[in-house]
Amino acid sequence: MEGTEDSDHSSYDNMKYNFEEDELLRKMLQKVIHLSDITIEIIGNWIWISGNTYQYRKELKEMGFKFAGQKKCWYWHSETFRKKSRKKLSMNDIRNYYGSTEVETEGRQRLQA
């Protein structure tokens, strides 16, 4: 029975909200929210950037974003994530699995005002 308590505790820890991850995500969002002509999406704990990103490629790379060539998007996630599967998913598959929230960038806000 002792092993069961440990595994229950471990699964509970995995379910708890991670405030450190949230803070990292927010800091990275603040670095890219000013860019114009792009779409920023939060999918799970990842930031995905698409649109007219070519002009920002050096800046995104320096911030730690990586380019997903098949998806034609830049992405960022914290170091704690480790991919467990070799399965390749489309952007729509990823959105459907984790949920997606589009972030309103400062560039879009200026256009609407």
C-alpha atoms as a printed R data frame, in Angstrom:
    type eleno elety resid chain resno      x      y       z
1   ATOM     1    CA   MET     A     1  0.000  0.000   0.000
2   ATOM     2    CA   GLU     A     2  2.903  2.377   0.604
3   ATOM     3    CA   GLY     A     3  3.752  2.343  -3.104
4   ATOM     4    CA   THR     A     4  0.194  3.393  -3.886
5   ATOM     5    CA   GLU     A     5  0.439  6.469  -1.660
6   ATOM     6    CA   ASP     A     6  3.654  7.553  -3.388
7   ATOM     7    CA   SER     A     7  2.165  7.113  -6.842
8   ATOM     8    CA   ASP     A     8 -1.007  8.956  -5.779
9   ATOM     9    CA   HIS     A     9  1.115 11.818  -4.432
10  ATOM    10    CA   SER     A    10  3.179 11.886  -7.628
11  ATOM    11    CA   SER     A    11  0.093 12.085  -9.856
12  ATOM    12    CA   TYR     A    12 -1.343 14.821  -7.617
13  ATOM    13    CA   ASP     A    13  1.881 16.823  -7.978
14  ATOM    14    CA   ASN     A    14  1.643 16.477 -11.756
15  ATOM    15    CA   MET     A    15 -1.892 17.903 -11.700
16  ATOM    16    CA   LYS     A    16 -1.067 20.971  -9.591
17  ATOM    17    CA   TYR     A    17 -0.897 24.352 -11.327
18  ATOM    18    CA   ASN     A    18  2.704 25.350 -11.945
19  ATOM    19    CA   PHE     A    19  3.101 29.060 -11.197
20  ATOM    20    CA   GLU     A    20  6.763 29.090 -12.279
21  ATOM    21    CA   GLU     A    21  5.806 27.805 -15.740
22  ATOM    22    CA   ASP     A    22  3.067 30.420 -15.926
23  ATOM    23    CA   GLU     A    23  5.538 33.182 -15.077
24  ATOM    24    CA   LEU     A    24  7.986 32.006 -17.763
25  ATOM    25    CA   LEU     A    25  5.181 31.940 -20.320
26  ATOM    26    CA   ARG     A    26  4.040 35.453 -19.369
27  ATOM    27    CA   LYS     A    27  7.583 36.855 -19.573
28  ATOM    28    CA   MET     A    28  8.081 35.379 -23.033
29  ATOM    29    CA   LEU     A    29  4.705 36.741 -24.188
30  ATOM    30    CA   GLN     A    30  5.723 40.231 -23.059
31  ATOM    31    CA   LYS     A    31  8.803 39.971 -25.285
32  ATOM    32    CA   VAL     A    32  6.809 39.203 -28.464
33  ATOM    33    CA   ILE     A    33  3.457 40.934 -27.973
34  ATOM    34    CA   HIS     A    34  4.724 44.163 -29.586
35  ATOM    35    CA   LEU     A    35  5.554 42.466 -32.922
36  ATOM    36    CA   SER     A    36  3.177 43.368 -35.755
37  ATOM    37    CA   ASP     A    37  1.712 41.271 -38.583
38  ATOM    38    CA   ILE     A    38  1.932 38.055 -36.576
39  ATOM    39    CA   THR     A    39 -0.490 35.724 -34.828
40  ATOM    40    CA   ILE     A    40  0.404 34.533 -31.333
41  ATOM    41    CA   GLU     A    41 -1.331 31.471 -29.951
42  ATOM    42    CA   ILE     A    42 -1.062 29.804 -26.570
43  ATOM    43    CA   ILE     A    43 -1.549 26.077 -27.052
44  ATOM    44    CA   GLY     A    44 -1.072 24.160 -23.833
45  ATOM    45    CA   ASN     A    45  2.128 25.573 -22.296
46  ATOM    46    CA   TRP     A    46  3.585 26.485 -25.680
47  ATOM    47    CA   ILE     A    47  3.662 29.787 -27.542
48  ATOM    48    CA   TRP     A    48  3.203 29.480 -31.315
49  ATOM    49    CA   ILE     A    49  3.836 32.408 -33.641
50  ATOM    50    CA   SER     A    50  2.735 32.484 -37.272
51  ATOM    51    CA   GLY     A    51  2.100 35.103 -39.926
52  ATOM    52    CA   ASN     A    52  4.684 37.527 -41.287
53  ATOM    53    CA   THR     A    53  7.538 36.274 -39.081
54  ATOM    54    CA   TYR     A    54 10.422 36.414 -41.558
55  ATOM    55    CA   GLN     A    55 11.377 39.938 -40.514
56  ATOM    56    CA   TYR     A    56 11.605 38.806 -36.857
57  ATOM    57    CA   ARG     A    57 13.470 35.517 -37.376
58  ATOM    58    CA   LYS     A    58 16.759 36.662 -35.767
59  ATOM    59    CA   GLU     A    59 14.987 38.220 -32.807
60  ATOM    60    CA   LEU     A    60 12.787 35.132 -32.269
61  ATOM    61    CA   LYS     A    61 15.795 32.826 -32.465
62  ATOM    62    CA   GLU     A    62 17.704 34.929 -29.920
63  ATOM    63    CA   MET     A    63 14.736 34.706 -27.537
64  ATOM    64    CA   GLY     A    64 14.796 30.905 -27.725
65  ATOM    65    CA   PHE     A    65 12.029 30.285 -30.265
66  ATOM    66    CA   LYS     A    66 12.498 27.469 -32.755
67  ATOM    67    CA   PHE     A    67 11.076 27.248 -36.252
68  ATOM    68    CA   ALA     A    68  8.831 24.312 -37.137
69  ATOM    69    CA   GLY     A    69  9.348 24.128 -40.902
70  ATOM    70    CA   GLN     A    70  6.445 21.820 -41.694
71  ATOM    71    CA   LYS     A    71  4.046 23.937 -39.651
72  ATOM    72    CA   LYS     A    72  5.564 27.237 -40.868
73  ATOM    73    CA   CYS     A    73  5.405 28.546 -37.280
74  ATOM    74    CA   TRP     A    74  7.809 29.540 -34.545
75  ATOM    75    CA   TYR     A    75  7.343 27.912 -31.132
76  ATOM    76    CA   TRP     A    76  8.623 28.277 -27.590
77  ATOM    77    CA   HIS     A    77  8.192 26.116 -24.522
78  ATOM    78    CA   SER     A    78  9.970 25.950 -21.208
79  ATOM    79    CA   GLU     A    79 12.787 23.496 -20.607
80  ATOM    80    CA   THR     A    80 10.644 21.262 -18.395
81  ATOM    81    CA   PHE     A    81  8.711 19.864 -21.369
82  ATOM    82    CA   ARG     A    82  9.936 16.586 -22.816
83  ATOM    83    CA   LYS     A    83  8.256 15.059 -25.838
84  ATOM    84    CA   LYS     A    84  7.253 11.470 -25.132
85  ATOM    85    CA   SER     A    85  5.950 10.490 -28.544
86  ATOM    86    CA   ARG     A    86  7.403 10.480 -32.034
87  ATOM    87    CA   LYS     A    87  3.989 11.064 -33.525
88  ATOM    88    CA   LYS     A    88  3.811 14.138 -35.766
89  ATOM    89    CA   LEU     A    89  0.742 16.289 -35.248
90  ATOM    90    CA   SER     A    90 -0.661 19.052 -37.419
91  ATOM    91    CA   MET     A    91 -1.386 22.464 -35.900
92  ATOM    92    CA   ASN     A    92 -5.117 21.632 -35.920
93  ATOM    93    CA   ASP     A    93 -4.458 18.330 -34.104
94  ATOM    94    CA   ILE     A    94 -2.411 20.182 -31.485
95  ATOM    95    CA   ARG     A    95 -5.107 22.864 -31.084
96  ATOM    96    CA   ASN     A    96 -7.831 20.245 -30.715
97  ATOM    97    CA   TYR     A    97 -5.854 18.248 -28.157
98  ATOM    98    CA   TYR     A    98 -4.607 21.076 -25.895
99  ATOM    99    CA   GLY     A    99 -6.958 23.948 -26.683
100 ATOM   100    CA   SER     A   100 -5.858 27.219 -28.191
101 ATOM   101    CA   THR     A   101 -6.067 30.873 -27.245
102 ATOM   102    CA   GLU     A   102 -5.102 33.609 -29.672
103 ATOM   103    CA   VAL     A   103 -3.305 36.528 -28.031
104 ATOM   104    CA   GLU     A   104 -4.230 40.049 -29.090
105 ATOM   105    CA   THR     A   105 -0.965 41.767 -29.957
106 ATOM   106    CA   GLU     A   106 -0.221 45.435 -29.411
107 ATOM   107    CA   GLY     A   107  0.024 45.893 -33.172
108 ATOM   108    CA   ARG     A   108 -3.584 44.724 -33.610
109 ATOM   109    CA   GLN     A   109 -4.787 46.959 -30.807
110 ATOM   110    CA   ARG     A   110 -3.293 50.004 -32.530
111 ATOM   111    CA   LEU     A   111 -5.024 49.144 -35.792
112 ATOM   112    CA   GLN     A   112 -8.410 48.875 -34.096
113 ATOM   113    CA   ALA     A   113 -8.119 52.124 -32.135
